[in-house]
Every structure is written in C-alpha cells, then in structure tokens.
Amino acid sequence: MGVRKVEKNSLKRTSLQKGLRQWVAVAPFILIGFVFVCIFVIYPQIKNIWMSLTEYNIMQPSKSVFIGLQNYAKAFVGDEHDKFWMAFRNVILYGVFTIPAGMIIGLILAVLVNGVKRFGTFFRAMLYLPVLIDWIVVSIIFLYLFADGKAGLVNYYLMKLHILQQPISWFSDTWTANAVIWIFGIWKSVGWVMIIYLAGLQGISKDIYEAAEIDGATGTQRFWKITVPLIKPTTYYVLINLIIGSFNVFFAVYMLTSGGPVGTTDVLQNYMYNQAFKYMNFGYACAISVITGLSIMLLTVFRDKFFKYERK
Amino acid sequence: MKKYSGQIIKHIVLWLFVIISIIPFLSMISTSFSQAMYELPYPPRILPDTVNFANYAKIIKEDNFARYFLNSVFLSTVVTVCVLFISAMSAYGFARFDFPFKKVVFNLYLFTMMVPGVLNLIAQYSVISRMRLVNTYMGILLLMVGGGIAGNTFFLRGFFEDIPHELEESVVIDGGGRWCIFWHIVLPLSKPALGTLGIGIFSGVWSDFFTVLTFIKDSDKWTLPVALQLLRGEHATEWGLVMAASVLLFVPELIMFIIVQKNFVQSVGGEGAVKG
C-alpha cells in the first residue's frame, strides 16, 4: 500500500513538473497576449458587472456604494423605466423593420449576382461598398440626403415626383426619424446579407438546377422549390446575426438623431453611453451594459450551437 | 433568345441597386467639390458640376486636418503592428504547444469575443482613469491592442494549424528552435493571412470613433472620425467642408477595400484549387 502511495505521489509530482515545464516553454509566446487580454478585456468585463451593483463614483472609486440590484430595478420598474423600455422598444422595432427587408433584398441580389454571366465581381463590389465604408461617413451622408427644407436631396426628389407637397423635416418627428434610421440600417446591411447568401448559393450543386430545368421547372419554381429550401441554414445564420446586429445599433442613432426628439428614437447602447458619459451615472450605465451584453451573449450561444462549423 | 433577355433583365435590376448604393457617395463627392457656401446647394447635386478643391484646402490649412490625418495613420499603424505581432505569437503557442489549461485559456478568449467592445467602454474608462492614462495615446493604444488580440489569435491559430508539420521538422533537424520555426517558417508562410487581418485591424482603428471620443480631450490628439464629427457641429451648414473631410476619411478605406477585394478573390480561387 505504502509503496503504491509513494509511486502515486511521485507520479503526481512529475506530471506537475511536466506541466510547469510546458508552461515555461509556451510562456514567451502567449504571456504578453494573455496579460493584455486579462487587464484590458476580462478584468473590465468583470468590473462592469461589479460596477452595475454600485452607485459608482468615478472620481473616487473607493467611495462607491454597494446598492445590490437597485440599478436594474431602476431600469425595469423604477424612475428610468419609461426611457429604458423606450430604448428597448426601438431596438425591437429596428429589428422588425430592417431584418425582413434586408434579408429579402439581400437574397434577391445574391441570386441575381450569382446568375449574371459577366460583371459579377463588379456588382458584388459595388453593392458591398455601403457595408465597408465606416458608419460616420455614411451617417453624415444620410444627414445630408435627408436634410430639412427643399434643398435636401430626398425632399427635392420627392417633391419633384409630387409625392410630397411640402418638404419634410425628417429628424423632428419620432416616426420619420425612426424611418430614416431603418432605411439607413437596411441600406448598410444589404451588402453583407448578399455576400453571405452568395457563399450559400455557391454551395448548391448546379446539377439540381439542370435536372429541374429538364423537367420543365420555371425560374420562379426553381427559386422557391430549390434555392429557398437548400439555403435554409444560411437564412438562419443571417437572421440571428441581424438580430444580434439590432442589439448593437448605436452609431446610426448617435449620429442621425442622438435619440431625439426627446428620447423617442433612443436605443440601448446610445442610452447607455449617454447615461455614463453625459450624465455620469456610471453604475446605472453598467447595468444597461450588462442587460444588453447578456441579450447578445444568449443570442450568440444560440447561434453557435446551431452553426458549429463556423468555429471549427 | 429567352436566356439572353433574362440576362438583360438581371443586369438592369442590378444596375438599379448599384445606383442606389452609390448615389450617396457620388453626392458626397460632388458636394465636396462645390463652392464654399453657407447653405445647401439648390438644386441638390448628384454629379459634380465643378471640380474645385477650395474645401479641401480650407480644412487642411485652417481646420488642422493634416494633423488629424497623421494622428489616424499613427494610431492605426502602431495598433496593427502590435496586435499582429502579439496575436501571431499567441496563436503559434496555441497551435503548436501542449500545456495544462490550454483549452480553458483559449475558451476564455472566445468568451470575451461574445460581448461587443462598446459595452466594455465604461469599465475600461474606470481602469484607464485609475492608471491615470485618460487623454493619452498610451491609454487608447493599450485598450485597442488588448481588444484586438483575442479575435486575431483565434483566426491565426486556425491558419497555423493548417501549416504542414513536415516543414517545421526540417528546421528542427537543422538544429533550429521554436523561435527559429516561428520567424523563418510560420510567419513567412502566413503573409496572406497576416495581410488580410492587418488590413482589417487597420481599418477598424481608422474608423474607431467612440474610444477616441471617450478618452481623448485635447483637440490636437483627435483622429479623423472624431474631428469630422466635431467639424460638423461647428460648420453645421457648410456641407462642402464636411463632405471634403468625409472624403479624406473615406478614400483610404476605399483603397484598403480594393486590396482586400483582390486578395479575397485570390484566396477563394486558391481554396477551389485545393478542393478540386
């Protein structure tokens, strides 16, 4: 018995030594990165949760008061609940209005680009341009396009076509302002949807289409009976990513309306940012950040469960 | 004949969408060439009627945009080099070494990627302010480098794992160590992957807005996006100036897009060749 115990101990020691040796060997490669990730990403993520449970004092952090879940209560049912739910509502509405339109247009574009015999690369690049150019530039362009008065480009053409009698002041009404944000969202995301669908379409064998054509199926039939069912996995992938995208809406709102008029176009991230850096409610803003982060994480876990091949 | 008309219809519809997607850019460029004025040009322009660089000259000379441009180039370059270097080393560690808790550490990296960076900004602000690095480039450099490592390590590890072991064994036979393999085999073989990721990191920092806006208070340290937004606040109705500044921000992005597009097409071709 005793001998075996000694053996076991020495075995443990050697495996410990081996582990240590392995760490010493790999440390020069991974240690710097690990320290960076720990200090500037993981630690803030944990601190974020802790801050959300306090009345955080940014000037003297040691004077922060622990208040439990009061910040969360404030958002869900307390003083700020109408503003919080307004921001939440706008996130949902953004999803409802931009996702179906973006997916349908994106799919149509992908099928068309996949079907042209020439200039496919050209069309793909041109249609992808809005995705690539960063939010601030395209936001400024949209502010310009939807500018007030008769010299705003959109107003000008809508009046020329006699759709409008008077120029609209787009950003001063809740629903026209939201509509501009949604149009912007669709315009910016369609190119991405197209690229993902193109990849999906290229995975479908040409033989199936040829067989269907010989059997006399029309183009529309081929689209509904072959293309749509076979790219279902891509459709789910795009859908979940776009839902995650709606929880990430920030820049469009920050730049186009900054939440106005009177907070009625606000979204979660913009609301969080203003609570922190405009009103200095750091603890409360952290609670909003945790709520948004958890929603996004749940969706991400859900996505990755269904799309394991994405992270091979 | 029927097929031919189908192609024509497809081209027409696609052109329609191409026009919708590029009209905003065209009107931006046209407006940036217009004469300086304090209200919107009427009727609004889509195609330029004059080519006039007065707006560009004014923002570069009077509004300090040359400085902001250099600031952006500096930050983007430093972050790109640091992130690529650190991520490549980490990825090599994860791809070719065995060590206890390797899976745990790697999954921790993956886990951090689930939460978008913006949501971390408040806690990061408190960390950086404790380190007394608010309003310094050091502060945002540390944050941006830290934020870029997990994702790039993840992608590069996948790439490194595909490099055949035989290539490395030849170095070992010649008496080379791990560093030798890393420098002389792994990095040179990964040039395309490093290039693509590098452009991604560069354009990410180039278009970053909230980190700089939140952490930098001095106007001489602003980057292009922040300066552009504040210029818009100052000269709200001088669209010519604002659009000229936007073009300055947008042209480098366009160039990077063209480079990526070229590489992207090549890499797809390469994959097909292997599979075929």
Interface residues (C-beta under 8 A of the other chain):
Chain A: G19 Q22 W23 A25 V26 P28 F29 I30 I32 G33 F34 F36 V37 I39 F40 V41 I42 Y43 P44 Q45 K47 N48 M51 Y56 I58 P61 I105 L109 L112 V113 G115 V116 K117 F119 T121 F123 A125 M126 L127 L129 P130 L132 I133 D134 W135 I136 V137 V138 I140 I141 F142 L143 Y144 L145 A147 G149 K150 A151 G152 L153 Y156 W187 V190 G191 G219 N248 F250 F251 M255 Q269 M272 Y273 A276 F277 F282 A285 C286 S289 T292 G293 I296 M297 T300 V301 R311 K312
Chain B: G6 Q7 K10 H11 V13 L14 F17 V18 I20 S21 I22 P24 F25 S27 M28 T31 E39 L40 P41 Y42 P43 P44 I46 I86 S87 M89 S90 Y92 G93 F94 F97 D98 F99 P100 V105 L108 Y109 L110 T112 M114 V115 P116 V118 L119 N120 L121 I122 A123 Q124 Y125 S126 V127 S129 R130 L142 L143 V145 G146 G147 I149 A150 T153 G158 R178 F182 S203 W206 S207 F209 F210 T214 P225 L228 Q229 R232 W239 V242 M243 S246 L249 F250 E253 L254 F257 Q261 V265
